[in-house]
Amino acid sequence: MSETSRRALLQALLTSGLFALLPRALAQGASSAPSKSSDLTQCFAFTFDSLAAHPGASGTMRPVLSGAVPTGEHIELHETTLLPGAMPHPPHPHRHEELMLIREGTLDFLYAGQSHTLTPGGVAYVASNELHGLKNIGATPAQYFVIAISREDA
């Protein structure tokens, strides 16, 4: 898929208002979570409680879905609950793009050598191959969702 259409997809997702519904949909979903390698050619819904929690030193990560959509992009979605003062990993670049949607807490989003504070409702976009990082700078756990988008052949 071309860069223009990938950008158009991201812009449509950001402006559609669908992201505002994501936490509610996860909290009120219908069935068990899909497998790690999801069939994204069919619709599905599931409860937040059905997501497998993977605790670690910095907090908990819950994989939600991962798979290719019919137009060829690979989408991976996970939820992270980050402990106060923690980083999920050191700043890093990667090939895929990411959207981070902040549900709870206060996060420091670092990119291009600058720090940006994000609070509930905030969104961060990471372009391909850009050095970036996150840190929970609040006194309570921070919860956010990450949507990674890439080409399946990349």
Secondary structure per residue as TSV (DSSP state, phi and psi in degrees):
chain	resnum	aa	ss	phi	psi
A	1	M	-	360.0	143.5
A	2	S	-	-74.2	158.9
A	3	E	H	-58.4	-40.2
A	4	T	H	-60.7	-46.1
A	5	S	H	-73.0	-30.6
A	6	R	H	-65.4	-41.7
A	7	R	H	-65.0	-40.0
A	8	A	H	-62.7	-39.6
A	9	L	H	-62.2	-47.2
A	10	L	H	-62.5	-43.0
A	11	Q	H	-63.5	-42.3
A	12	A	H	-62.2	-41.3
A	13	L	H	-63.9	-42.5
A	14	L	H	-67.8	-38.3
A	15	T	H	-90.3	-8.4
A	16	S	S	-76.6	-18.9
A	17	G	S	84.0	-2.9
A	18	L	H	-64.9	-32.6
A	19	F	H	-64.5	-29.0
A	20	A	H	-64.9	-25.6
A	21	L	H	-87.5	-15.2
A	22	L	H	-56.6	-52.7
A	23	P	H	-60.2	-41.0
A	24	R	H	-64.4	-41.8
A	25	A	H	-63.5	-40.6
A	26	L	H	-67.4	-38.7
A	27	A	H	-71.2	-30.7
A	28	Q	H	-110.7	10.7
A	29	G	-	-52.7	-176.2
A	30	A	-	-109.6	-43.7
A	31	S	B	-131.6	-165.3
A	32	S	-	-75.4	157.9
A	33	A	-	-65.9	149.9
A	34	P	-	-70.2	167.2
A	35	S	-	-68.8	165.6
A	36	K	S	-56.1	-38.2
A	37	S	S	-101.1	99.0
A	38	S	-	-93.3	147.9
A	39	D	-	-84.7	100.7
A	40	L	T	-92.7	21.9
A	41	T	T	-95.4	-6.3
A	42	Q	S	-125.3	150.2
A	43	C	-	-77.2	152.4
A	44	F	-	-159.6	165.0
A	45	A	-	-145.3	157.9
A	46	F	B	-161.9	164.1
A	47	T	-	-88.1	152.7
A	48	F	G	-60.1	-39.6
A	49	D	G	-63.6	-19.1
A	50	S	G	-82.6	-8.3
A	51	L	S	-75.8	132.1
A	52	A	-	-70.8	124.4
A	53	A	-	-89.0	134.9
A	54	H	E	-119.9	92.8
A	55	P	E	-70.7	148.2
A	56	G	E	-146.5	-176.4
A	57	A	T	-64.0	-31.5
A	58	S	T	-96.7	-8.5
A	59	G	E	151.8	-149.2
A	60	T	E	-128.0	138.7
A	61	M	E	-119.7	138.6
A	62	R	E	-124.0	107.7
A	63	P	E	-64.7	138.3
A	64	V	E	-108.4	-57.5
A	65	L	E	-157.2	161.2
A	66	S	E	-159.2	126.0
A	67	G	E	172.0	177.0
A	68	A	E	-95.9	140.0
A	69	V	-	-91.6	161.2
A	70	P	T	-57.0	-24.8
A	71	T	T	-82.4	-1.2
A	72	G	S	106.3	-14.6
A	73	E	E	-75.7	148.6
A	74	H	E	-99.5	131.5
A	75	I	E	-122.0	132.3
A	76	E	E	-127.4	132.8
A	77	L	E	-127.8	131.0
A	78	H	E	-144.1	160.4
A	79	E	E	-112.6	140.3
A	80	T	E	-127.4	135.6
A	81	T	E	-112.3	114.8
A	82	L	E	-105.8	128.7
A	83	L	-	-68.7	154.4
A	84	P	T	-54.6	134.0
A	85	G	T	80.1	-4.2
A	86	A	-	-93.3	156.4
A	87	M	-	-120.7	142.1
A	88	P	S	-68.6	-28.2
A	89	H	S	-172.3	165.5
A	90	P	S	-65.0	160.1
A	91	P	-	-53.2	142.9
A	92	H	B	-158.0	157.4
A	93	P	-	-105.3	162.7
A	94	H	-	-158.1	164.1
A	95	R	S	-68.3	-38.6
A	96	H	S	-77.6	160.7
A	97	E	E	-89.1	155.7
A	98	E	E	-137.1	146.8
A	99	L	E	-118.5	131.8
A	100	M	E	-118.3	123.4
A	101	L	E	-113.1	116.3
A	102	I	E	-87.1	124.3
A	103	R	E	-100.5	-43.0
A	104	E	E	-142.9	151.3
A	105	G	S	91.5	-172.1
A	106	T	-	-130.4	120.7
A	107	L	E	-118.2	145.8
A	108	D	E	-98.7	118.9
A	109	F	E	-103.2	119.2
A	110	L	E	-106.6	125.7
A	111	Y	E	-156.8	152.3
A	112	A	T	52.1	34.3
A	113	G	T	72.3	8.8
A	114	Q	E	-119.2	152.1
A	115	S	E	-106.9	135.9
A	116	H	E	-132.6	126.6
A	117	T	E	-84.3	129.5
A	118	L	E	-119.1	135.3
A	119	T	-	-123.5	177.2
A	120	P	T	-49.8	132.2
A	121	G	T	93.2	-13.3
A	122	G	-	-71.9	153.6
A	123	V	E	-132.9	137.0
A	124	A	E	-119.4	139.0
A	125	Y	E	-116.6	133.2
A	126	V	E	-116.4	118.9
A	127	A	-	-77.3	159.4
A	128	S	T	-55.6	134.9
A	129	N	T	64.9	19.3
A	130	E	-	-95.5	131.8
A	131	L	-	-66.8	129.3
A	132	H	E	-154.7	161.9
A	133	G	E	-160.3	165.1
A	134	L	E	-132.1	146.7
A	135	K	E	-145.6	136.8
A	136	N	E	-79.1	111.2
A	137	I	-	-101.7	6.9
A	138	G	S	-92.8	176.6
A	139	A	S	-92.0	-4.0
A	140	T	S	-126.1	163.8
A	141	P	-	-58.5	147.1
A	142	A	E	-109.9	136.6
A	143	Q	E	-118.6	133.4
A	144	Y	E	-150.0	157.2
A	145	F	E	-109.2	140.9
A	146	V	E	-117.2	128.6
A	147	I	E	-115.5	114.8
A	148	A	E	-102.9	132.1
A	149	I	E	-126.4	129.9
A	150	S	E	-149.4	170.4
A	151	R	E	-83.4	140.3
A	152	E	T	-63.6	-30.8
A	153	D	T	-91.1	3.9
A	154	A	-	-90.9	360.0
